[in-house]
Amino acid sequence: MNAPIDTRFVAAEFVAIADAAVCLANGGLVAFPTETVYGLGADATRAEAVAGIYGAKDRPKFNPLIAHVANLDAARREGVFDASALRLAEAFWPGPLTLVVPASATCSVSDLARAGLGSVGLRVPAHPIAAALLRRVARPVAAPSANRSGRVSPTLAAHVLVDLDGRSDAVVDGGPARVGVESTILACLGNGVHVLRPGGIPRDAIEALIGPLATETAEDGKLLASGQPLISGQPLPPGQPLAPGMLASHYAPRARLRLNVEVVEPGEAVLLFGGHRPAGLERSGPRLDLSPDGSLVEAAASLFAALRSLDASGAATIAVSPIPTSGLGEAINDRLERAAAGR
């Protein structure tokens, strides 16, 4: 990480978006809103700009980045879309879906952004600010979540400054992220469609479009099919993830998390859902309910902000109520399980 820089915090407006586009074109870093979480953007075609993301986030360089593009035509210049990938893109883009596809012969996304893999992760975000910025930049923008690697993702511009003040050239404030959890990541690499990370598009919506997903599992950051890692017909290096969000420990507050809690220990902060009242709640520290009405959509949108708020209380442990695994609950539980993993 280089010496701190003067991070500009600007409200999203035409001039700010134009300035942000110039900053990206000049190799700078810009944090900007998407419908999922805030992303830390850099020109994906320039390795030196992408290196700035890894440095600002303290992110390991074996962990690939998602390239954000303005539309499907731009995505097809970067990756090879089979019939399933094309159907998914046409149905869910713009939106919270990332497709990992073979890199095309015309792919301009740098090897560093792709972590040296023969595949590329592509997304067309739905947020109007992100869309306007991508149209102006007119090239792929690598944009992982705008936080230090492994920590809780930001859903407000103020969250970005907690981790990246002095590490990003600018932060464009577009208000709260609507979805609140990162994009669903699917691998479409010629051997079925595999979920690499659950996210903003629920599994049932995907299967309603293309039928049952492949049953091979992601294990230790590798996609397995018939016992062999998949990537352009070649095995992955040991421990090499195909996509972001696949490391065992991720999205983590400083406090330890206990999941599916029915009995709260004295002094623990508590993350509730649907009005659940675990035993011992009267002895707890601060508590928040992700959705008193039991809405998984509301819970997803509230998750990261709630984790940040409870973590800021100084509690050593956050006890988390059970959350259903259906719909967006799969993504919520995925984030909580990775946040609770050993570090």
Secondary structure, 3 states (H helix, E strand, C coil): CCCCCCCEEEECCHHHHHHHHHHHHCCCCEEEECCCCEEEEEECCCHHHHHHHHHHHCCCCCCCCEEECCCHHHHHHHECCCHHHHHHHHHHCCCCEEEEEEECCCCCCCCCCCCCCCEEEEECCCCHHHHHHHHHHCCCEECCECCCCCECCCCCHHHHHHHHCCCCCEEEECCCCCCCCCCEEEEECCCCEEEEECCCCCHHHHHHHHCCCCCCCEECCEEEECCEECCCCCCCCCCCCCCCCCCCCCCECCCEEECCCCECCCCCEEEECCCCCCECHHHCCCEEECCCCCCHHHHHHHHHHHHHHHHHCCCCEEEECCCCCCCCHHHHHHHHHHHHCCC
